[in-house]
Amino acid sequence: MPVVFFSKFILEFIIQSIFVFSIIYTIETTNNTSENAGLYITCFSLSGFLNVFVGRFVDKFNDKNKLMIFGVFFIFISMFLFPLTLKINIILTYILFFLFGLCGSSLVFLSTMYILNSSYEKKDLVSANSALTFSDAIAMVSSSFFTGLSMQYFGANGFFIPIVVFFLIYILFNIIATKTHES
């Protein structure tokens, strides 16, 4: 179960970094207004309306771990597409944030919850969900701190440094966890 908790931690870290600092990044690197940057967050939030459909998809998909890993990879790829879509077309950026919320957040969140709920007995679910909530809270606080420090020292492009570092840690952790699980 450490893979599930750590994957959820990484997800929350990245999402909070995007939620808190994407507006600052957008305003500092483009001529967009804060209103346009706020619309990115709105598009991200709108994807939550489709969680029911994503939940049905997660329920039908057999390998929840692969689904969770795909979601985290999609989050990482969308971070590299973000500056590119800002320069090409603002509508593409809105679509990217919507897909980020739909495929990344919803997919990983629902896969994580499905794995967590199917891995524990009913009497242990409360403590498992409490531990997951605690992990999320630590990720939210630490993401704001580390992303803020990174942007303070490296400017607007420091926005990506903590995300890349945490993603690389996630990949290494999954490789090691997979090899030890197979042994």
N, C-alpha and C positions, 0 to 999 in steps of 0.2 A: 503493500500500500504506500510506501514512501514515494513511488513514482507518481501516484495520483496527487498526493499532497504537494509535492514539489512542482508538478505540472500546473496545478491550480495557483500556486504561489507565483510562478513565472507569468502565467496569464494575467493575474491581478496586477503584478508589477508593470507589465507592458501596457495594459489598458489604462491604469492610473497615470502612467507617464504620458500617454497620448491624450487622455482626458484633460489633464492639468496643463500640459505644455504645448500641445499642438497649436493652440491659438497664439501663444507667444511666438512659436516658431514661424507660423504663417505670416504674422504681422511683421516680424523682423526680416524675413527673406523675400517677401513679395510686396506688391503695392495693394494687397487686399486689405479690406477694412476689418475691424473687429466683428462687424455684423456677419460678414462672409465666413470668418473663422468660426463664429458661433453656429452658423448653419451646418458646419462639418459635424459638430457634436450633436446637433439635432438629427442629422441623417443617421448617425451612429445609433442614437436612441430609438429612432423609428424602426430599426431592424428588430427591436424587441417584440413588436407586434406579431412577428412571424415565428416566435419561439414554439408555438404549438405545432407548427408544421415541421420545424427542425426537430422537435421532440419525437414526432412520429417517425421521422427518418432515422434518428438515433436508435429508436426502439426496434426498427426493422433491420438495422445494420448489425452484423454478427460480431465483428471485432471492434469493440469500443476503444481499446487502446490505440489502434491504428487511426481511428476517427479523431481521437483526442490529439495525437501527434500531427495529423494533417491540419487540424485547426490551428495549432501553434505555429506550424510552418507557414500557413496562410497569413497569420498575423505578422510574422517576420518579413515575408515577401511584400506585404502591403506597406510596410514601413519604408521600403526602398522605392516603391512606386509613388509614395506620397509626394516627394518633392518634384518628381517628373510630371505627375498629373497637375500639380499647381501651375507649372509653366505651360502646359498644353491647353488645358481647358478646365474651368472651375466646375463644370457639370461632371466631368470625369472624377474630380476629387470628391464631389458629393456621392457619386455612385460607389467609389472606392470605400468611403467611410461606411456607407450602408452595407456593402458586402463584408467589410471588416467586422462590423457588428454581427451580421447574420452568420457568416461562415466561421469567423474566428471565435468571437465571444460565446455566442449561443451554442455552437457545436462543441467547443471545449467544455463549457460550463455544464451542458446537459450530459455529455459523455462522462465527465468527472462524477457528476451526481449519480448517474446510472451505475457506474463501476463501484462507487462508494456504497450505495444502497444495496447492491447485490453481493457485496463482499462481507458485510457484517450481519450479525443476528439483530433482530429487532431491538433487543434490550441494549445493544451496544451502539445503535445508530445515533442516539442523542449525543454521546460523547464523541463519536467520530465526526458528526456534523459540527459540533462545538469546536473541535480541533481544527477543522477546515475553516471555520469562520475566523478563528484566531489567526491562522496562517494568512488568510486574506487581509486581515487588519494590519498585520505586520508588513505585508507586501505593499499595501496602499500608502502607509507612512514612509516606508523606506524608498519607494519609487519617487515620491515627491522630493525627498531629501537628496537622493543620489542624482536624479535628473536635474534638479535645480543647481546642485554643485557643478555638475558637468557643463551646464549651459552658462554658468557664471564664469568658469575658467576657459571654456572653448568657444564661447559665443553660441549662436543659434544652432550650428551643426553639432554642438555637444548634446543636443536632443537625442541623437542616435546612439551615442556611445554606451550608455547604460543598457539600452535595449539590445544592442549587439552583444555586449559582454554577458548579459543574463541569458541570452539565447544560446551562446556558445557553451555556457555552463550547463544549460538544459540538455544540449546535445551530448556533451561528455557524460553527464549523469545517466542519460538513457542508454548510452552505449555500455557503460559499466554495469548498470542495473540489468540490462538484457543479458550480458555475458555471465554475470553471477547467477541470474535466475536460471539460465540454461545449464549451468554446471551442477 
